[in-house]
Amino acid sequence: NYMFSGCSKLDSITIPNSVTSIGNYAFYSCSSLANITLPSGVTSIGNYAFYSCSSLTDITLPVGLTSIGIRAFSNCAALKKIEIPDGVTELADNVFDGCSRLENVTIPDSVTKIGDSAFALCRALTGVEIPSSVADIGAYAFQNCTGLTEIKIPAGTVSLGEGAFASCTGITAIEISSGLASIGEGAFRGCSAIASIKVNEGNATYDSRENCNAIIHTKKNKLVLGCKNTAIPSEVTEVGSYAFHSCTGLTEVELPSGMTKIGDYAFYDCDGLTSVTIPSYVTTIGTRVFYDCNGLTSVTINGNSLTSINSYDFYYCDKLSSINIPSSVTAIGYCAFRQCKSLTQFPSGGSGLKEIGDCAFEQCDGLQTVKLPNNVSKIGSYAFSYCSALTTFSGGNSLTEIGNDAFYYSSNLTTVTLPQTLKSIGSNAFYSYPSSLSTVTGLSNVEYVGGSAFSNTPWLSALPNGQIYIGKAFYTYKGTMPEGTVMSFKDGTTCITSYALSSKSGLAAVSIPSSVNSIGEGVFGYCRNLTSITVASGNSYYDSRNNCNAII
């Protein structure tokens, strides 16, 4: 083990015939070693034995070899061909990972397993014949083998791992034998050129019924893999995760009326898709389903079965201009419509909507007006931030919470109409520089306001000097505070906002009322002349016990 590890200038070596094993890391990173002859008696090659031998162009493996370790030839970037002797039973994890110039590999009938990432990033590999002896093909075994054009899974293969052929962008045709019983999630995700998919007759788990150009899980009626030429059979009730991932040639898709579920990443990066109708029985849509479908212009969601639009579902669908939200949907997830730059108004419908998630409409540059449905109670952080065209916002009649930075840098927002139900406004919620916000209504029942929520707004600038309250929250003292000021707060004040009195050198004393339940950070920062602090008795959150002249 480690015998010549890191000998980067070693360019040749003679190994005596008595050697039967090459140890772990034996020639690790011998970057000048161009070729090597292994004695005929060698039966095993250890883990990382020739890892990153980046000049190695040729190596003959002895016929008696039975074992090749993990990453034994990983990152041998100059290696062009390899013939694996009959007797090796397993190709270990990452064994040829990163052999970017490997063009030809011979796998013998003795091999029963191809390990995880065994040939990942072998981009020059144009073809591989997998023998029927191979029962298992590991996760990401051929990931990013962009030179592969056709894949035939043999009759003996039972299991195909997650991402086994992920991002093999050259694959145009796939044939699945009768023996395959398990296909891992996203086995062919990112294979953008697939045009033909066939499952051989006799397969007990999968089929390609009606020449549909897809892989269907027979009992579940679940479409596992599709392509640009897929015609989804009417019996299919579910589109699986990654089923059409990066299928850039897909221009239209007809989802069967009985469909109930669409999995994660199902149509991710299908940028040729222009419109989609989601059937009325669909109850579940996963995450990132239509992420980066930048040709998608309209989405119609039928019926009232869908309960949520999830994280990143329409992220960066920058041509999406029309979508409806059924009354059954109660939540819009994280970044669901982020950078949908062609949306000009809030999606239609949505009468059952209760929550808009963080960043849900962030950077929707075309969004001009937002009128929330009446049942929305919460707007998440950054939900409408950087919406540069947004001018008016109406918060319905049930809104209770606006998150931090909710409208951050939406610089053309001029009018905000809020309901009397509103209780909480987060930090920087309406901050922008410059800002156009001049009209804000519906603040009288607000109990909490975060720091800088309205900083730099014309609305705040227009308020008179002195104590500024937003509902029951003390927000700031505007203007110059007279020396020796003894600060008292309105009855019922619940919140003193972060930095509300920061740098007010005129402040000499302050009394916190019993109603205050939230005091933000830095409230009295740099108040150099503050000498007296008291908290009213009866406050259940704060006190100034034993006349300590502090807030505890």
PyMOL commands that set and color helices and strands:
alter all, ss='L'
color gray80, all
select helices_A, chain A and resi 209-211+458-461+545-547
alter helices_A, ss='H'
color red, helices_A
select strands_A, chain A and resi 21-22+35-37+44-45+58-60+67-68+81-83+90-91+104-106+113-114+136-137+150-153+159-160+173-176+182-183+196-199+206-207+215-217+222-225+238-239+261-262+275-278+284-285+298-301+308-309+322-325+331-332+348-349+355-356+369-371+378-379+392-394+401-402+415-417+424-425+439-441+448-449+466-470+473-478+485-487+495-496+507-512+518-519+532-535
alter strands_A, ss='S'
color yellow, strands_A
deselect
rebuild
show_as cartoon
